[in-house]
Amino acid sequence: MKEELEFHDPSSRPWEQVNGVPGLYERIIAGERGSPDHSRMLRFDPGCVTPETLTHDFWEEVWILTGSLRDLRLDQTFTAGMYACRPPGMPHGPWDTEEGCVTFEVRYAGPERGVGG
């Protein structure tokens, strides 16, 4: 479960490296790391390349705040202001970025996992 939070500055929360990928960091801003129900910021440093296509068993909504990402599998670039809504099982990535990128993500379990209705 996510905790109740009124407006606050999320910069008080640390950036932590994601899965040992050089140049990829997350800042959990609500919920718990490892839970499908959390919100985070994801930072790709310039030159970051992620190693694989991902799928997961939860919903993920992503808004690109700054910079751009190139999906290597699709050979398509996505830029600041763009939004994605990914249902469980949707493949995405791997990614690279020349200029760097910061996203805001909301992740949550759907009704198929017994949550919601």
Phi and psi restraints in degrees (range 20) as a CNS / XPLOR table:
assign (resid 1 and name C) (resid 2 and name N)
       (resid 2 and name CA) (resid 2 and name C) 1.0 -87.2 20.0 2
assign (resid 2 and name N) (resid 2 and name CA)
       (resid 2 and name C) (resid 3 and name N) 1.0 145.9 20.0 2
assign (resid 2 and name C) (resid 3 and name N)
       (resid 3 and name CA) (resid 3 and name C) 1.0 -79.3 20.0 2
assign (resid 3 and name N) (resid 3 and name CA)
       (resid 3 and name C) (resid 4 and name N) 1.0 158.4 20.0 2
assign (resid 3 and name C) (resid 4 and name N)
       (resid 4 and name CA) (resid 4 and name C) 1.0 -75.7 20.0 2
assign (resid 4 and name N) (resid 4 and name CA)
       (resid 4 and name C) (resid 5 and name N) 1.0 127.5 20.0 2
assign (resid 4 and name C) (resid 5 and name N)
       (resid 5 and name CA) (resid 5 and name C) 1.0 -136.6 20.0 2
assign (resid 5 and name N) (resid 5 and name CA)
       (resid 5 and name C) (resid 6 and name N) 1.0 128.5 20.0 2
assign (resid 5 and name C) (resid 6 and name N)
       (resid 6 and name CA) (resid 6 and name C) 1.0 -87.8 20.0 2
assign (resid 6 and name N) (resid 6 and name CA)
       (resid 6 and name C) (resid 7 and name N) 1.0 172.3 20.0 2
assign (resid 6 and name C) (resid 7 and name N)
       (resid 7 and name CA) (resid 7 and name C) 1.0 -49.6 20.0 2
assign (resid 7 and name N) (resid 7 and name CA)
       (resid 7 and name C) (resid 8 and name N) 1.0 132.7 20.0 2
assign (resid 7 and name C) (resid 8 and name N)
       (resid 8 and name CA) (resid 8 and name C) 1.0 -155.1 20.0 2
assign (resid 8 and name N) (resid 8 and name CA)
       (resid 8 and name C) (resid 9 and name N) 1.0 170.4 20.0 2
assign (resid 8 and name C) (resid 9 and name N)
       (resid 9 and name CA) (resid 9 and name C) 1.0 -90.8 20.0 2
assign (resid 9 and name N) (resid 9 and name CA)
       (resid 9 and name C) (resid 10 and name N) 1.0 108.8 20.0 2
assign (resid 9 and name C) (resid 10 and name N)
       (resid 10 and name CA) (resid 10 and name C) 1.0 -68.2 20.0 2
assign (resid 10 and name N) (resid 10 and name CA)
       (resid 10 and name C) (resid 11 and name N) 1.0 -9.3 20.0 2
assign (resid 10 and name C) (resid 11 and name N)
       (resid 11 and name CA) (resid 11 and name C) 1.0 -67.0 20.0 2
assign (resid 11 and name N) (resid 11 and name CA)
       (resid 11 and name C) (resid 12 and name N) 1.0 -10.2 20.0 2
assign (resid 11 and name C) (resid 12 and name N)
       (resid 12 and name CA) (resid 12 and name C) 1.0 -74.6 20.0 2
assign (resid 12 and name N) (resid 12 and name CA)
       (resid 12 and name C) (resid 13 and name N) 1.0 -13.3 20.0 2
assign (resid 12 and name C) (resid 13 and name N)
       (resid 13 and name CA) (resid 13 and name C) 1.0 -91.6 20.0 2
assign (resid 13 and name N) (resid 13 and name CA)
       (resid 13 and name C) (resid 14 and name N) 1.0 142.8 20.0 2
assign (resid 13 and name C) (resid 14 and name N)
       (resid 14 and name CA) (resid 14 and name C) 1.0 -78.1 20.0 2
assign (resid 14 and name N) (resid 14 and name CA)
       (resid 14 and name C) (resid 15 and name N) 1.0 153.3 20.0 2
assign (resid 14 and name C) (resid 15 and name N)
       (resid 15 and name CA) (resid 15 and name C) 1.0 -84.2 20.0 2
assign (resid 15 and name N) (resid 15 and name CA)
       (resid 15 and name C) (resid 16 and name N) 1.0 132.8 20.0 2
assign (resid 15 and name C) (resid 16 and name N)
       (resid 16 and name CA) (resid 16 and name C) 1.0 -128.5 20.0 2
assign (resid 16 and name N) (resid 16 and name CA)
       (resid 16 and name C) (resid 17 and name N) 1.0 140.4 20.0 2
assign (resid 16 and name C) (resid 17 and name N)
       (resid 17 and name CA) (resid 17 and name C) 1.0 -62.0 20.0 2
assign (resid 17 and name N) (resid 17 and name CA)
       (resid 17 and name C) (resid 18 and name N) 1.0 142.5 20.0 2
assign (resid 17 and name C) (resid 18 and name N)
       (resid 18 and name CA) (resid 18 and name C) 1.0 -99.1 20.0 2
assign (resid 18 and name N) (resid 18 and name CA)
       (resid 18 and name C) (resid 19 and name N) 1.0 120.6 20.0 2
assign (resid 18 and name C) (resid 19 and name N)
       (resid 19 and name CA) (resid 19 and name C) 1.0 45.9 20.0 2
assign (resid 19 and name N) (resid 19 and name CA)
       (resid 19 and name C) (resid 20 and name N) 1.0 32.8 20.0 2
assign (resid 19 and name C) (resid 20 and name N)
       (resid 20 and name CA) (resid 20 and name C) 1.0 69.7 20.0 2
assign (resid 20 and name N) (resid 20 and name CA)
       (resid 20 and name C) (resid 21 and name N) 1.0 13.4 20.0 2
assign (resid 20 and name C) (resid 21 and name N)
       (resid 21 and name CA) (resid 21 and name C) 1.0 -81.4 20.0 2
assign (resid 21 and name N) (resid 21 and name CA)
       (resid 21 and name C) (resid 22 and name N) 1.0 117.3 20.0 2
assign (resid 21 and name C) (resid 22 and name N)
       (resid 22 and name CA) (resid 22 and name C) 1.0 -58.4 20.0 2
assign (resid 22 and name N) (resid 22 and name CA)
       (resid 22 and name C) (resid 23 and name N) 1.0 129.3 20.0 2
assign (resid 22 and name C) (resid 23 and name N)
       (resid 23 and name CA) (resid 23 and name C) 1.0 83.4 20.0 2
assign (resid 23 and name N) (resid 23 and name CA)
       (resid 23 and name C) (resid 24 and name N) 1.0 7.6 20.0 2
assign (resid 23 and name C) (resid 24 and name N)
       (resid 24 and name CA) (resid 24 and name C) 1.0 -118.9 20.0 2
assign (resid 24 and name N) (resid 24 and name CA)
       (resid 24 and name C) (resid 25 and name N) 1.0 121.8 20.0 2
assign (resid 24 and name C) (resid 25 and name N)
       (resid 25 and name CA) (resid 25 and name C) 1.0 -134.8 20.0 2
assign (resid 25 and name N) (resid 25 and name CA)
       (resid 25 and name C) (resid 26 and name N) 1.0 147.1 20.0 2
assign (resid 25 and name C) (resid 26 and name N)
       (resid 26 and name CA) (resid 26 and name C) 1.0 -123.9 20.0 2
assign (resid 26 and name N) (resid 26 and name CA)
       (resid 26 and name C) (resid 27 and name N) 1.0 149.9 20.0 2
assign (resid 26 and name C) (resid 27 and name N)
       (resid 27 and name CA) (resid 27 and name C) 1.0 -124.3 20.0 2
assign (resid 27 and name N) (resid 27 and name CA)
       (resid 27 and name C) (resid 28 and name N) 1.0 105.9 20.0 2
assign (resid 27 and name C) (resid 28 and name N)
       (resid 28 and name CA) (resid 28 and name C) 1.0 -73.8 20.0 2
assign (resid 28 and name N) (resid 28 and name CA)
       (resid 28 and name C) (resid 29 and name N) 1.0 122.3 20.0 2
assign (resid 28 and name C) (resid 29 and name N)
       (resid 29 and name CA) (resid 29 and name C) 1.0 -110.2 20.0 2
assign (resid 29 and name N) (resid 29 and name CA)
       (resid 29 and name C) (resid 30 and name N) 1.0 -12.3 20.0 2
assign (resid 29 and name C) (resid 30 and name N)
       (resid 30 and name CA) (resid 30 and name C) 1.0 -159.5 20.0 2
assign (resid 30 and name N) (resid 30 and name CA)
       (resid 30 and name C) (resid 31 and name N) 1.0 139.9 20.0 2
assign (resid 30 and name C) (resid 31 and name N)
       (resid 31 and name CA) (resid 31 and name C) 1.0 88.7 20.0 2
assign (resid 31 and name N) (resid 31 and name CA)
       (resid 31 and name C) (resid 32 and name N) 1.0 -168.8 20.0 2
assign (resid 31 and name C) (resid 32 and name N)
       (resid 32 and name CA) (resid 32 and name C) 1.0 -118.3 20.0 2
assign (resid 32 and name N) (resid 32 and name CA)
       (resid 32 and name C) (resid 33 and name N) 1.0 138.6 20.0 2
assign (resid 32 and name C) (resid 33 and name N)
       (resid 33 and name CA) (resid 33 and name C) 1.0 -55.7 20.0 2
assign (resid 33 and name N) (resid 33 and name CA)
       (resid 33 and name C) (resid 34 and name N) 1.0 137.1 20.0 2
assign (resid 33 and name C) (resid 34 and name N)
       (resid 34 and name CA) (resid 34 and name C) 1.0 91.6 20.0 2
assign (resid 34 and name N) (resid 34 and name CA)
       (resid 34 and name C) (resid 35 and name N) 1.0 -17.9 20.0 2
assign (resid 34 and name C) (resid 35 and name N)
       (resid 35 and name CA) (resid 35 and name C) 1.0 -85.7 20.0 2
assign (resid 35 and name N) (resid 35 and name CA)
       (resid 35 and name C) (resid 36 and name N) 1.0 147.3 20.0 2
assign (resid 35 and name C) (resid 36 and name N)
       (resid 36 and name CA) (resid 36 and name C) 1.0 -72.0 20.0 2
assign (resid 36 and name N) (resid 36 and name CA)
       (resid 36 and name C) (resid 37 and name N) 1.0 -11.2 20.0 2
assign (resid 36 and name C) (resid 37 and name N)
       (resid 37 and name CA) (resid 37 and name C) 1.0 -108.7 20.0 2
assign (resid 37 and name N) (resid 37 and name CA)
       (resid 37 and name C) (resid 38 and name N) 1.0 86.6 20.0 2
assign (resid 37 and name C) (resid 38 and name N)
       (resid 38 and name CA) (resid 38 and name C) 1.0 -155.6 20.0 2
assign (resid 38 and name N) (resid 38 and name CA)
       (resid 38 and name C) (resid 39 and name N) 1.0 162.9 20.0 2
assign (resid 38 and name C) (resid 39 and name N)
       (resid 39 and name CA) (resid 39 and name C) 1.0 -117.5 20.0 2
assign (resid 39 and name N) (resid 39 and name CA)
       (resid 39 and name C) (resid 40 and name N) 1.0 143.2 20.0 2
assign (resid 39 and name C) (resid 40 and name N)
       (resid 40 and name CA) (resid 40 and name C) 1.0 -151.2 20.0 2
assign (resid 40 and name N) (resid 40 and name CA)
       (resid 40 and name C) (resid 41 and name N) 1.0 164.1 20.0 2
assign (resid 40 and name C) (resid 41 and name N)
       (resid 41 and name CA) (resid 41 and name C) 1.0 -106.7 20.0 2
assign (resid 41 and name N) (resid 41 and name CA)
       (resid 41 and name C) (resid 42 and name N) 1.0 141.6 20.0 2
assign (resid 41 and name C) (resid 42 and name N)
       (resid 42 and name CA) (resid 42 and name C) 1.0 -122.1 20.0 2
assign (resid 42 and name N) (resid 42 and name CA)
       (resid 42 and name C) (resid 43 and name N) 1.0 128.0 20.0 2
assign (resid 42 and name C) (resid 43 and name N)
       (resid 43 and name CA) (resid 43 and name C) 1.0 -117.0 20.0 2
assign (resid 43 and name N) (resid 43 and name CA)
       (resid 43 and name C) (resid 44 and name N) 1.0 123.9 20.0 2
assign (resid 43 and name C) (resid 44 and name N)
       (resid 44 and name CA) (resid 44 and name C) 1.0 -104.2 20.0 2
assign (resid 44 and name N) (resid 44 and name CA)
       (resid 44 and name C) (resid 45 and name N) 1.0 114.7 20.0 2
assign (resid 44 and name C) (resid 45 and name N)
       (resid 45 and name CA) (resid 45 and name C) 1.0 -69.2 20.0 2
assign (resid 45 and name N) (resid 45 and name CA)
       (resid 45 and name C) (resid 46 and name N) 1.0 156.1 20.0 2
assign (resid 45 and name C) (resid 46 and name N)
       (resid 46 and name CA) (resid 46 and name C) 1.0 -53.4 20.0 2
assign (resid 46 and name N) (resid 46 and name CA)
       (resid 46 and name C) (resid 47 and name N) 1.0 133.8 20.0 2
assign (resid 46 and name C) (resid 47 and name N)
       (resid 47 and name CA) (resid 47 and name C) 1.0 87.4 20.0 2
assign (resid 47 and name N) (resid 47 and name CA)
       (resid 47 and name C) (resid 48 and name N) 1.0 -3.7 20.0 2
assign (resid 47 and name C) (resid 48 and name N)
       (resid 48 and name CA) (resid 48 and name C) 1.0 -64.5 20.0 2
assign (resid 48 and name N) (resid 48 and name CA)
       (resid 48 and name C) (resid 49 and name N) 1.0 137.8 20.0 2
assign (resid 48 and name C) (resid 49 and name N)
       (resid 49 and name CA) (resid 49 and name C) 1.0 -131.5 20.0 2
assign (resid 49 and name N) (resid 49 and name CA)
       (resid 49 and name C) (resid 50 and name N) 1.0 125.7 20.0 2
assign (resid 49 and name C) (resid 50 and name N)
       (resid 50 and name CA) (resid 50 and name C) 1.0 -89.1 20.0 2
assign (resid 50 and name N) (resid 50 and name CA)
       (resid 50 and name C) (resid 51 and name N) 1.0 151.8 20.0 2
assign (resid 50 and name C) (resid 51 and name N)
       (resid 51 and name CA) (resid 51 and name C) 1.0 -85.4 20.0 2
assign (resid 51 and name N) (resid 51 and name CA)
       (resid 51 and name C) (resid 52 and name N) 1.0 -15.7 20.0 2
assign (resid 51 and name C) (resid 52 and name N)
       (resid 52 and name CA) (resid 52 and name C) 1.0 -154.4 20.0 2
assign (resid 52 and name N) (resid 52 and name CA)
       (resid 52 and name C) (resid 53 and name N) 1.0 163.5 20.0 2
assign (resid 52 and name C) (resid 53 and name N)
       (resid 53 and name CA) (resid 53 and name C) 1.0 -75.2 20.0 2
assign (resid 53 and name N) (resid 53 and name CA)
       (resid 53 and name C) (resid 54 and name N) 1.0 136.4 20.0 2
assign (resid 53 and name C) (resid 54 and name N)
       (resid 54 and name CA) (resid 54 and name C) 1.0 -111.0 20.0 2
assign (resid 54 and name N) (resid 54 and name CA)
       (resid 54 and name C) (resid 55 and name N) 1.0 149.1 20.0 2
assign (resid 54 and name C) (resid 55 and name N)
       (resid 55 and name CA) (resid 55 and name C) 1.0 -140.0 20.0 2
assign (resid 55 and name N) (resid 55 and name CA)
       (resid 55 and name C) (resid 56 and name N) 1.0 153.5 20.0 2
assign (resid 55 and name C) (resid 56 and name N)
       (resid 56 and name CA) (resid 56 and name C) 1.0 -148.9 20.0 2
assign (resid 56 and name N) (resid 56 and name CA)
       (resid 56 and name C) (resid 57 and name N) 1.0 169.7 20.0 2
assign (resid 56 and name C) (resid 57 and name N)
       (resid 57 and name CA) (resid 57 and name C) 1.0 -99.9 20.0 2
assign (resid 57 and name N) (resid 57 and name CA)
       (resid 57 and name C) (resid 58 and name N) 1.0 29.0 20.0 2
assign (resid 57 and name C) (resid 58 and name N)
       (resid 58 and name CA) (resid 58 and name C) 1.0 -139.0 20.0 2
assign (resid 58 and name N) (resid 58 and name CA)
       (resid 58 and name C) (resid 59 and name N) 1.0 163.6 20.0 2
assign (resid 58 and name C) (resid 59 and name N)
       (resid 59 and name CA) (resid 59 and name C) 1.0 -76.1 20.0 2
assign (resid 59 and name N) (resid 59 and name CA)
       (resid 59 and name C) (resid 60 and name N) 1.0 149.7 20.0 2
assign (resid 59 and name C) (resid 60 and name N)
       (resid 60 and name CA) (resid 60 and name C) 1.0 -143.3 20.0 2
assign (resid 60 and name N) (resid 60 and name CA)
       (resid 60 and name C) (resid 61 and name N) 1.0 124.5 20.0 2
assign (resid 60 and name C) (resid 61 and name N)
       (resid 61 and name CA) (resid 61 and name C) 1.0 -112.4 20.0 2
assign (resid 61 and name N) (resid 61 and name CA)
       (resid 61 and name C) (resid 62 and name N) 1.0 133.9 20.0 2
assign (resid 61 and name C) (resid 62 and name N)
       (resid 62 and name CA) (resid 62 and name C) 1.0 -132.7 20.0 2
assign (resid 62 and name N) (resid 62 and name CA)
       (resid 62 and name C) (resid 63 and name N) 1.0 131.2 20.0 2
assign (resid 62 and name C) (resid 63 and name N)
       (resid 63 and name CA) (resid 63 and name C) 1.0 -121.1 20.0 2
assign (resid 63 and name N) (resid 63 and name CA)
       (resid 63 and name C) (resid 64 and name N) 1.0 124.4 20.0 2
assign (resid 63 and name C) (resid 64 and name N)
       (resid 64 and name CA) (resid 64 and name C) 1.0 -80.8 20.0 2
assign (resid 64 and name N) (resid 64 and name CA)
       (resid 64 and name C) (resid 65 and name N) 1.0 116.8 20.0 2
assign (resid 64 and name C) (resid 65 and name N)
       (resid 65 and name CA) (resid 65 and name C) 1.0 -85.8 20.0 2
assign (resid 65 and name N) (resid 65 and name CA)
       (resid 65 and name C) (resid 66 and name N) 1.0 -45.6 20.0 2
assign (resid 65 and name C) (resid 66 and name N)
       (resid 66 and name CA) (resid 66 and name C) 1.0 -141.9 20.0 2
assign (resid 66 and name N) (resid 66 and name CA)
       (resid 66 and name C) (resid 67 and name N) 1.0 153.3 20.0 2
assign (resid 66 and name C) (resid 67 and name N)
       (resid 67 and name CA) (resid 67 and name C) 1.0 77.2 20.0 2
assign (resid 67 and name N) (resid 67 and name CA)
       (resid 67 and name C) (resid 68 and name N) 1.0 -154.2 20.0 2
assign (resid 67 and name C) (resid 68 and name N)
       (resid 68 and name CA) (resid 68 and name C) 1.0 -153.6 20.0 2
assign (resid 68 and name N) (resid 68 and name CA)
       (resid 68 and name C) (resid 69 and name N) 1.0 158.2 20.0 2
assign (resid 68 and name C) (resid 69 and name N)
       (resid 69 and name CA) (resid 69 and name C) 1.0 -130.1 20.0 2
assign (resid 69 and name N) (resid 69 and name CA)
       (resid 69 and name C) (resid 70 and name N) 1.0 142.0 20.0 2
assign (resid 69 and name C) (resid 70 and name N)
       (resid 70 and name CA) (resid 70 and name C) 1.0 -112.3 20.0 2
assign (resid 70 and name N) (resid 70 and name CA)
       (resid 70 and name C) (resid 71 and name N) 1.0 123.9 20.0 2
assign (resid 70 and name C) (resid 71 and name N)
       (resid 71 and name CA) (resid 71 and name C) 1.0 -79.9 20.0 2
assign (resid 71 and name N) (resid 71 and name CA)
       (resid 71 and name C) (resid 72 and name N) 1.0 113.2 20.0 2
assign (resid 71 and name C) (resid 72 and name N)
       (resid 72 and name CA) (resid 72 and name C) 1.0 -69.1 20.0 2
assign (resid 72 and name N) (resid 72 and name CA)
       (resid 72 and name C) (resid 73 and name N) 1.0 -31.8 20.0 2
assign (resid 72 and name C) (resid 73 and name N)
       (resid 73 and name CA) (resid 73 and name C) 1.0 -69.0 20.0 2
assign (resid 73 and name N) (resid 73 and name CA)
       (resid 73 and name C) (resid 74 and name N) 1.0 -40.8 20.0 2
assign (resid 73 and name C) (resid 74 and name N)
       (resid 74 and name CA) (resid 74 and name C) 1.0 -91.0 20.0 2
assign (resid 74 and name N) (resid 74 and name CA)
       (resid 74 and name C) (resid 75 and name N) 1.0 -13.1 20.0 2
assign (resid 74 and name C) (resid 75 and name N)
       (resid 75 and name CA) (resid 75 and name C) 1.0 51.0 20.0 2
assign (resid 75 and name N) (resid 75 and name CA)
       (resid 75 and name C) (resid 76 and name N) 1.0 52.4 20.0 2
assign (resid 75 and name C) (resid 76 and name N)
       (resid 76 and name CA) (resid 76 and name C) 1.0 -135.7 20.0 2
assign (resid 76 and name N) (resid 76 and name CA)
       (resid 76 and name C) (resid 77 and name N) 1.0 139.0 20.0 2
assign (resid 76 and name C) (resid 77 and name N)
       (resid 77 and name CA) (resid 77 and name C) 1.0 -104.6 20.0 2
assign (resid 77 and name N) (resid 77 and name CA)
       (resid 77 and name C) (resid 78 and name N) 1.0 137.0 20.0 2
assign (resid 77 and name C) (resid 78 and name N)
       (resid 78 and name CA) (resid 78 and name C) 1.0 -119.4 20.0 2
assign (resid 78 and name N) (resid 78 and name CA)
       (resid 78 and name C) (resid 79 and name N) 1.0 138.5 20.0 2
assign (resid 78 and name C) (resid 79 and name N)
       (resid 79 and name CA) (resid 79 and name C) 1.0 -121.8 20.0 2
assign (resid 79 and name N) (resid 79 and name CA)
       (resid 79 and name C) (resid 80 and name N) 1.0 170.2 20.0 2
assign (resid 79 and name C) (resid 80 and name N)
       (resid 80 and name CA) (resid 80 and name C) 1.0 -50.2 20.0 2
assign (resid 80 and name N) (resid 80 and name CA)
       (resid 80 and name C) (resid 81 and name N) 1.0 135.9 20.0 2
assign (resid 80 and name C) (resid 81 and name N)
       (resid 81 and name CA) (resid 81 and name C) 1.0 96.8 20.0 2
assign (resid 81 and name N) (resid 81 and name CA)
       (resid 81 and name C) (resid 82 and name N) 1.0 -14.2 20.0 2
assign (resid 81 and name C) (resid 82 and name N)
       (resid 82 and name CA) (resid 82 and name C) 1.0 -83.1 20.0 2
assign (resid 82 and name N) (resid 82 and name CA)
       (resid 82 and name C) (resid 83 and name N) 1.0 154.2 20.0 2
assign (resid 82 and name C) (resid 83 and name N)
       (resid 83 and name CA) (resid 83 and name C) 1.0 -133.5 20.0 2
assign (resid 83 and name N) (resid 83 and name CA)
       (resid 83 and name C) (resid 84 and name N) 1.0 144.8 20.0 2
assign (resid 83 and name C) (resid 84 and name N)
       (resid 84 and name CA) (resid 84 and name C) 1.0 -131.8 20.0 2
assign (resid 84 and name N) (resid 84 and name CA)
       (resid 84 and name C) (resid 85 and name N) 1.0 144.8 20.0 2
assign (resid 84 and name C) (resid 85 and name N)
       (resid 85 and name CA) (resid 85 and name C) 1.0 -126.2 20.0 2
assign (resid 85 and name N) (resid 85 and name CA)
       (resid 85 and name C) (resid 86 and name N) 1.0 112.0 20.0 2
assign (resid 85 and name C) (resid 86 and name N)
       (resid 86 and name CA) (resid 86 and name C) 1.0 -111.2 20.0 2
assign (resid 86 and name N) (resid 86 and name CA)
       (resid 86 and name C) (resid 87 and name N) 1.0 117.9 20.0 2
assign (resid 86 and name C) (resid 87 and name N)
       (resid 87 and name CA) (resid 87 and name C) 1.0 -75.0 20.0 2
assign (resid 87 and name N) (resid 87 and name CA)
       (resid 87 and name C) (resid 88 and name N) 1.0 164.4 20.0 2
assign (resid 87 and name C) (resid 88 and name N)
       (resid 88 and name CA) (resid 88 and name C) 1.0 -53.0 20.0 2
assign (resid 88 and name N) (resid 88 and name CA)
       (resid 88 and name C) (resid 89 and name N) 1.0 136.3 20.0 2
assign (resid 88 and name C) (resid 89 and name N)
       (resid 89 and name CA) (resid 89 and name C) 1.0 89.2 20.0 2
assign (resid 89 and name N) (resid 89 and name CA)
       (resid 89 and name C) (resid 90 and name N) 1.0 -7.2 20.0 2
assign (resid 89 and name C) (resid 90 and name N)
       (resid 90 and name CA) (resid 90 and name C) 1.0 -74.9 20.0 2
assign (resid 90 and name N) (resid 90 and name CA)
       (resid 90 and name C) (resid 91 and name N) 1.0 121.4 20.0 2
assign (resid 90 and name C) (resid 91 and name N)
       (resid 91 and name CA) (resid 91 and name C) 1.0 -71.5 20.0 2
assign (resid 91 and name N) (resid 91 and name CA)
       (resid 91 and name C) (resid 92 and name N) 1.0 144.3 20.0 2
assign (resid 91 and name C) (resid 92 and name N)
       (resid 92 and name CA) (resid 92 and name C) 1.0 -153.7 20.0 2
assign (resid 92 and name N) (resid 92 and name CA)
       (resid 92 and name C) (resid 93 and name N) 1.0 149.9 20.0 2
assign (resid 92 and name C) (resid 93 and name N)
       (resid 93 and name CA) (resid 93 and name C) 1.0 79.4 20.0 2
assign (resid 93 and name N) (resid 93 and name CA)
       (resid 93 and name C) (resid 94 and name N) 1.0 -176.5 20.0 2
assign (resid 93 and name C) (resid 94 and name N)
       (resid 94 and name CA) (resid 94 and name C) 1.0 -69.0 20.0 2
assign (resid 94 and name N) (resid 94 and name CA)
       (resid 94 and name C) (resid 95 and name N) 1.0 166.0 20.0 2
assign (resid 94 and name C) (resid 95 and name N)
       (resid 95 and name CA) (resid 95 and name C) 1.0 -122.0 20.0 2
assign (resid 95 and name N) (resid 95 and name CA)
       (resid 95 and name C) (resid 96 and name N) 1.0 156.0 20.0 2
assign (resid 95 and name C) (resid 96 and name N)
       (resid 96 and name CA) (resid 96 and name C) 1.0 -142.6 20.0 2
assign (resid 96 and name N) (resid 96 and name CA)
       (resid 96 and name C) (resid 97 and name N) 1.0 162.6 20.0 2
assign (resid 96 and name C) (resid 97 and name N)
       (resid 97 and name CA) (resid 97 and name C) 1.0 -150.1 20.0 2
assign (resid 97 and name N) (resid 97 and name CA)
       (resid 97 and name C) (resid 98 and name N) 1.0 129.9 20.0 2
assign (resid 97 and name C) (resid 98 and name N)
       (resid 98 and name CA) (resid 98 and name C) 1.0 -80.9 20.0 2
assign (resid 98 and name N) (resid 98 and name CA)
       (resid 98 and name C) (resid 99 and name N) 1.0 -42.6 20.0 2
assign (resid 98 and name C) (resid 99 and name N)
       (resid 99 and name CA) (resid 99 and name C) 1.0 -95.2 20.0 2
assign (resid 99 and name N) (resid 99 and name CA)
       (resid 99 and name C) (resid 100 and name N) 1.0 -11.4 20.0 2
assign (resid 99 and name C) (resid 100 and name N)
       (resid 100 and name CA) (resid 100 and name C) 1.0 95.2 20.0 2
assign (resid 100 and name N) (resid 100 and name CA)
       (resid 100 and name C) (resid 101 and name N) 1.0 166.4 20.0 2
assign (resid 100 and name C) (resid 101 and name N)
       (resid 101 and name CA) (resid 101 and name C) 1.0 -161.8 20.0 2
assign (resid 101 and name N) (resid 101 and name CA)
       (resid 101 and name C) (resid 102 and name N) 1.0 145.1 20.0 2
assign (resid 101 and name C) (resid 102 and name N)
       (resid 102 and name CA) (resid 102 and name C) 1.0 -128.0 20.0 2
assign (resid 102 and name N) (resid 102 and name CA)
       (resid 102 and name C) (resid 103 and name N) 1.0 130.4 20.0 2
assign (resid 102 and name C) (resid 103 and name N)
       (resid 103 and name CA) (resid 103 and name C) 1.0 -119.4 20.0 2
assign (resid 103 and name N) (resid 103 and name CA)
       (resid 103 and name C) (resid 104 and name N) 1.0 159.2 20.0 2
assign (resid 103 and name C) (resid 104 and name N)
       (resid 104 and name CA) (resid 104 and name C) 1.0 -113.1 20.0 2
assign (resid 104 and name N) (resid 104 and name CA)
       (resid 104 and name C) (resid 105 and name N) 1.0 128.9 20.0 2
assign (resid 104 and name C) (resid 105 and name N)
       (resid 105 and name CA) (resid 105 and name C) 1.0 -128.2 20.0 2
assign (resid 105 and name N) (resid 105 and name CA)
       (resid 105 and name C) (resid 106 and name N) 1.0 140.9 20.0 2
assign (resid 105 and name C) (resid 106 and name N)
       (resid 106 and name CA) (resid 106 and name C) 1.0 -120.3 20.0 2
assign (resid 106 and name N) (resid 106 and name CA)
       (resid 106 and name C) (resid 107 and name N) 1.0 125.3 20.0 2
assign (resid 106 and name C) (resid 107 and name N)
       (resid 107 and name CA) (resid 107 and name C) 1.0 -119.5 20.0 2
assign (resid 107 and name N) (resid 107 and name CA)
       (resid 107 and name C) (resid 108 and name N) 1.0 139.9 20.0 2
assign (resid 107 and name C) (resid 108 and name N)
       (resid 108 and name CA) (resid 108 and name C) 1.0 -158.8 20.0 2
assign (resid 108 and name N) (resid 108 and name CA)
       (resid 108 and name C) (resid 109 and name N) 1.0 150.0 20.0 2
assign (resid 108 and name C) (resid 109 and name N)
       (resid 109 and name CA) (resid 109 and name C) 1.0 -76.3 20.0 2
assign (resid 109 and name N) (resid 109 and name CA)
       (resid 109 and name C) (resid 110 and name N) 1.0 147.3 20.0 2
assign (resid 109 and name C) (resid 110 and name N)
       (resid 110 and name CA) (resid 110 and name C) 1.0 -100.3 20.0 2
assign (resid 110 and name N) (resid 110 and name CA)
       (resid 110 and name C) (resid 111 and name N) 1.0 -179.1 20.0 2
assign (resid 110 and name C) (resid 111 and name N)
       (resid 111 and name CA) (resid 111 and name C) 1.0 -57.8 20.0 2
assign (resid 111 and name N) (resid 111 and name CA)
       (resid 111 and name C) (resid 112 and name N) 1.0 -29.2 20.0 2
assign (resid 111 and name C) (resid 112 and name N)
       (resid 112 and name CA) (resid 112 and name C) 1.0 -65.2 20.0 2
assign (resid 112 and name N) (resid 112 and name CA)
       (resid 112 and name C) (resid 113 and name N) 1.0 -14.2 20.0 2
assign (resid 112 and name C) (resid 113 and name N)
       (resid 113 and name CA) (resid 113 and name C) 1.0 -102.8 20.0 2
assign (resid 113 and name N) (resid 113 and name CA)
       (resid 113 and name C) (resid 114 and name N) 1.0 12.3 20.0 2
assign (resid 113 and name C) (resid 114 and name N)
       (resid 114 and name CA) (resid 114 and name C) 1.0 86.2 20.0 2
assign (resid 114 and name N) (resid 114 and name CA)
       (resid 114 and name C) (resid 115 and name N) 1.0 12.0 20.0 2
assign (resid 114 and name C) (resid 115 and name N)
       (resid 115 and name CA) (resid 115 and name C) 1.0 -113.0 20.0 2
assign (resid 115 and name N) (resid 115 and name CA)
       (resid 115 and name C) (resid 116 and name N) 1.0 140.8 20.0 2
assign (resid 115 and name C) (resid 116 and name N)
       (resid 116 and name CA) (resid 116 and name C) 1.0 83.3 20.0 2
assign (resid 116 and name N) (resid 116 and name CA)
       (resid 116 and name C) (resid 117 and name N) 1.0 -155.9 20.0 2
